[in-house]
Amino acid sequence: MCQLSQQQLAKALFPIGHLQKAEVRQIAQENGLITADKKDSQGLCFVGKIALPTFLQQQLAPKTGPVIEVPANLEIFQAYHALAPIAQNIEALATPFTFQPTDGQVVTTQQGAHYYTIGQRKGLHIGGRPEPSFVIGIDTIHNVVYSGQNEQHPGLNRWALKLDESSMSWINTVQEFELNQILPCMVRIRYRQPLQKATLLKNDTGYYILFEHKQKGITPGQFAAWYNDNELLGSGVIA
């Protein structure tokens, strides 16, 4: 008898069902699959066993630049967080923060802004600060990384995001929205993040996701996926 992979087995047993990864592993164990206890892959499968930062360092030349710490009382933060988190304000709520070197002070140097991502804590090598530092902004053109202390920093947390319409994909039978239509849903913007209550909406400038609670580290270029309970409905790239 041929040996089925975990995915093939799950698809054969539950062709339209919704299984958690732990359930798939249990089925694999019950059927004696050697991959039942195999660790999840979080690297770059197409280049072998190598961590993403290591791969980037091998492919992109180091370039020294500053890490600039931005204070929490910056005026743009005060203006943003004074906005009501409602659909009428969605464009402003979804607009990423932009920083200038004059917005803060240099606290250390880094070897390439392209190595970092918004929300990152590890690898900043910032010492002597009262609280942990997080990446709140990246300028790869001028090679500047912007940081803020504490994961509650107002530059790290936002109410909403805009989707790249050309990247959107509907997994289920839900059709594209009409103008000003809304869809209450659950949303995930990073791997293994608990689902977050949100609303998917559309206006004449595009598609947006408005969260019930502020989200840390909303990052352009990464994916957002929306669900009905645990059923995946669609996904798209964060603009």
C-alpha positions in Angstrom: 0.0 0.0 0.0 1.4 3.5 -0.9 2.0 5.9 2.0 0.0 9.1 2.0 1.3 12.4 3.0 -0.5 14.3 5.9 -2.1 16.7 3.4 -3.3 13.8 1.1 -4.7 11.9 4.1 -6.5 14.9 5.5 -7.9 15.7 2.0 -9.1 12.2 1.5 -10.8 11.9 4.9 -12.2 15.4 5.0 -12.3 16.8 1.5 -14.3 19.9 2.5 -13.7 19.9 6.2 -11.7 22.3 8.4 -8.9 20.7 10.4 -6.5 22.1 12.9 -2.8 21.2 12.4 -2.9 19.2 15.7 -5.8 17.1 14.3 -3.9 16.4 11.1 -0.9 15.3 13.2 -3.1 13.0 15.2 -4.5 11.4 12.1 -1.0 10.9 10.8 0.1 9.3 14.0 -2.9 6.9 13.9 -1.9 5.9 10.4 1.8 5.5 11.1 3.1 8.3 8.9 6.7 9.1 9.6 6.0 12.8 9.3 3.6 12.9 12.1 6.1 14.4 14.6 8.2 16.3 12.1 8.8 19.9 13.1 7.1 22.7 11.2 9.2 24.3 8.6 9.6 28.1 9.1 12.6 28.6 6.8 13.0 29.1 3.1 12.1 25.7 1.7 13.4 26.5 -1.8 17.0 27.3 -0.7 17.5 24.6 1.9 17.8 24.7 5.7 18.7 28.3 6.3 17.2 31.1 8.4 15.7 34.1 6.5 18.1 36.7 8.1 21.1 34.5 7.2 19.9 34.1 3.7 19.3 37.9 3.3 22.8 38.6 4.7 24.3 36.3 2.1 22.4 37.9 -0.8 22.4 41.6 0.2 25.5 43.6 1.0 25.7 45.1 4.5 25.3 48.8 4.6 25.7 50.8 7.9 22.9 53.1 8.8 21.3 54.6 12.0 18.6 53.3 14.3 16.6 56.3 15.3 14.4 56.1 18.4 11.1 58.0 18.0 9.4 59.3 21.2 5.8 58.3 22.0 4.6 61.9 22.2 5.3 62.7 18.5 2.5 64.9 17.1 1.6 62.5 14.3 0.8 59.9 16.9 -1.4 62.2 18.9 -3.3 63.2 15.8 -3.8 59.5 14.7 -4.9 58.1 18.0 -7.4 61.0 18.4 -9.3 59.6 15.4 -12.5 57.6 16.1 -12.0 54.0 14.8 -15.0 54.2 12.4 -15.5 53.6 8.7 -15.7 57.3 7.9 -12.1 57.6 9.0 -10.8 54.5 7.4 -8.3 56.1 4.9 -6.5 58.0 7.7 -6.6 55.0 10.0 -5.1 52.8 7.4 -2.3 55.1 6.4 1.1 54.0 7.7 3.2 56.3 9.7 6.2 58.0 7.9 9.2 59.3 9.8 12.1 61.7 9.3 15.5 61.4 10.9 14.7 64.6 12.8 11.8 62.9 14.6 14.1 61.2 17.1 17.6 60.4 18.3 20.2 57.9 17.0 20.5 55.1 19.6 22.6 52.6 17.6 23.6 51.5 14.1 22.4 48.7 11.9 23.9 46.9 8.8 20.9 47.3 6.5 17.3 48.4 6.9 16.3 45.6 4.4 17.1 43.1 7.2 14.3 44.3 9.5 10.5 44.2 9.6 8.0 46.3 11.5 7.3 44.9 14.9 10.6 43.2 15.2 12.2 43.1 18.6 15.1 40.7 18.4 18.3 41.7 16.6 18.1 45.4 17.2 21.0 45.4 19.7 19.8 48.6 21.4 21.2 48.8 24.9 20.8 51.2 27.8 17.1 51.9 27.1 14.6 51.7 30.0 12.2 49.4 28.1 12.4 46.9 25.2 12.7 48.4 21.7 10.7 47.5 18.7 11.0 48.4 15.0 8.2 50.9 14.2 9.4 52.1 10.7 11.8 51.2 7.9 13.3 53.4 5.2 15.2 51.2 2.8 15.9 54.1 0.4 17.9 56.1 3.0 18.8 53.0 5.1 17.2 54.1 8.3 15.4 52.0 10.9 13.1 53.7 13.4 12.4 52.2 16.8 10.2 52.8 19.8 10.2 51.6 23.3 7.5 49.3 24.6 5.1 47.2 22.6 2.4 49.7 23.4 4.3 52.5 21.6 1.7 54.5 19.5 3.8 54.2 16.4 3.6 50.4 16.5 -0.1 50.0 16.9 -2.8 51.0 14.4 -6.5 50.5 13.9 -6.7 49.6 10.2 -4.9 48.6 7.0 -5.5 48.9 3.3 -5.3 45.9 0.9 -3.6 45.7 -2.4 -6.7 45.1 -4.5 -4.8 43.3 -7.3 -3.5 40.7 -4.8 -6.9 39.9 -3.3 -8.1 36.3 -3.6 -11.5 34.9 -2.5 -11.2 31.3 -1.3 -14.9 30.8 -0.7 -18.0 31.7 -2.8 -18.2 35.2 -1.4 -18.4 37.6 -4.3 -16.6 40.9 -4.6 -18.1 43.7 -2.6 -20.3 46.4 -3.9 -19.2 50.0 -3.0 -19.7 50.8 0.7 -20.5 47.1 1.6 -19.0 45.7 4.8 -18.3 42.2 6.1 -17.8 41.5 9.8 -15.1 38.8 10.0 -12.1 37.5 11.8 -8.7 38.5 10.6 -5.1 37.3 11.0 -2.1 39.4 9.8 0.8 37.1 10.9 1.6 33.4 11.3 -0.1 31.8 14.3 -1.7 35.1 15.4 -5.0 34.5 17.2 -7.9 35.6 15.0 -8.9 39.2 15.5 -12.4 40.7 15.3 -12.6 43.1 12.3 -14.6 44.5 9.5 -13.7 44.2 5.8 -15.0 47.2 3.9 -14.8 48.9 0.5 -15.1 52.5 -0.6 -14.2 54.4 -3.7 -10.5 54.3 -2.8 -10.2 50.5 -2.2 -10.5 47.7 0.3 -9.8 48.1 3.9 -9.8 46.1 7.2 -10.9 48.0 10.4 -10.0 46.1 13.6 -12.0 46.1 16.8 -8.8 46.5 18.7 -5.5 48.1 17.7 -3.0 45.8 16.0 0.7 45.7 16.6 3.1 45.7 13.7 0.9 46.0 10.6 3.4 45.6 7.8 3.1 46.5 4.1 3.9 43.5 1.9 2.7 40.9 4.4 -0.6 39.1 4.0 -3.9 39.6 5.8 -6.4 36.7 5.8 -10.1 37.0 6.7 -12.4 34.3 8.1 -16.0 33.5 9.0 -15.3 31.9 12.4 -12.6 29.4 11.4 -13.5 29.2 7.7 -11.0 31.0 5.5 -12.8 33.4 3.1 -10.0 35.2 1.4 -6.6 37.0 1.6 -4.7 39.9 0.2 -1.4 41.7 0.6 -1.3 44.7 2.9 -0.7 47.8 0.8 
